[in-house]
Amino acid sequence: MQVLSARPRLVRWAAPVALAAVLAGGVGLAARSDGAAPSLPQRSAEQLLADVGRADPAGLSGTVVETARLGLPALPAQAAGDASLTGLAAGSHTARVWYAGKDRVRVAVSGSLSEADLIRNGRDVWTWESATNSATHVRLPEGQADRGPGVAGVLPVPTTPEEAARQVLDAVTPTTSVRVGRTTRVAGRPVYELVLAPKDARSLVDSVALAVDGDTKVPLRLRVFAKGQASPAFEVGFTEVQFRVPDASVFRFTPPPGAKVTEPGGGAKPEAAGPGAGARPGAKQPGVRGGPAVIGESWTSVVVARGVSAAAATGPAKALLAAAEPVQGAFGRGRLLRTPLVSALLTDDGRLYLGAVTPEALTAAAAQPASAARPLGSQGGTP
């Protein structure tokens, strides 16, 4: 399930993007997992990995619940009923998902009083938020449209179990142990459980449990457990799913009357619907000089963003900074925030480091020269 959004407001949290790729999993999901363990044909871990890699349903639709409990301090509450694609990094959220191939995808994140949508229909990509009646439209270049760029590089967290699973499966290297867990049910369907665990003690991840549909081999749920924690810290999964191609009308989007529509490179205008400039892969993120980069490999990857201003922090970011402790070391001075699954360091000179690693591993990464970092999304980056 591949989608691309270029809306600047949706990508302002540059560093958490890569962390989300490591953390793709969760807690508190309402997915049905009822009854006795189902009987499924025996499959080895290697066979299940291959099954997931080949899974390519013609279409599906369903309801996805995503919940993040990363052990962060209490944050200012959002307005009641607010739905935001950036809000997926904390709390619990429900979304409707429609999929009809890599170039036709729709994700609708719902609040009690609002909705935020991400729609791809061929080369056209739209994002829309009902609370502000605002939208962004991107026309993808031909080559980029063929590749079917994914959500992972632009949204704070994966929006579907498949998106999350593909990111985590990229981490299946010699640094990872893999085994088959128990069979169970998710969204009323029998599933295998594939369990991945990092071998490196510097990772705060204990394991990642991936529920694989027994029939289609599509990932239906993914959970991440932090070391020393009995409950998952982050989860995304279906509560109900249908494997059939959605109607083509689901992927057609017309801005509502009076909507403010932005097309990158073309400014904003009311009720605009014409083609706009395509999003450039690896484009710099707003407020982050040079865009995010990554230090390290696989489970111990650390994301770094430069030019981050503590003085300009507001809302949730300001609350997180207030909970961080002053530290100093070879990296200089800064503030460190630690949770069971996340370590974050903001240095006084505006470098932000973020990873699912121990504070010691994070500060060691921060002490490395700038030449040690490579662009986020390049080969050898985060899982």
Sequence and secondary structure as in RCSB ss.txt:
>XXXX:A:sequence
MQVLSARPRLVRWAAPVALAAVLAGGVGLAARSDGAAPSLPQRSAEQLLADVGRADPAGLSGTVVETARLGLPAL
PAQAAGDASLTGLAAGSHTARVWYAGKDRVRVAVSGSLSEADLIRNGRDVWTWESATNSATHVRLPEGQADRGPG
VAGVLPVPTTPEEAARQVLDAVTPTTSVRVGRTTRVAGRPVYELVLAPKDARSLVDSVALAVDGDTKVPLRLRVF
AKGQASPAFEVGFTEVQFRVPDASVFRFTPPPGAKVTEPGGGAKPEAAGPGAGARPGAKQPGVRGGPAVIGESWT
SVVVARGVSAAAATGPAKALLAAAEPVQGAFGRGRLLRTPLVSALLTDDGRLYLGAVTPEALTAAAAQPASAARP
LGSQGGTP
>XXXX:A:secstr
       GGGG  HHHHHHHHHH   S       SS        HHHHHHHHHH   S EEEEEEEEE       
    TT   GGGGGSEEEEEEEEESSTTEEEEEEE SS EEEEEEETTEEEEEETTTTEEEEEE  HHHHHH   
GGGTSSS SSHHHHHHHHHTT STTEEEEE   EEETTEEEEEEEEEE  TTB EEEEEEEEETTT  EEEEEEE
ETT SS SEEEEEEEEE S   GGGG     TT EEE TTS EEET  S      TT   TTSEEEEEEES GGG
 EEEEES  STT  HHHHHHHHHSEEEEETTEEEEEEE SS EEEEETTSEEEEESB HHHHHHHHTS GGG EE
TTSTT   
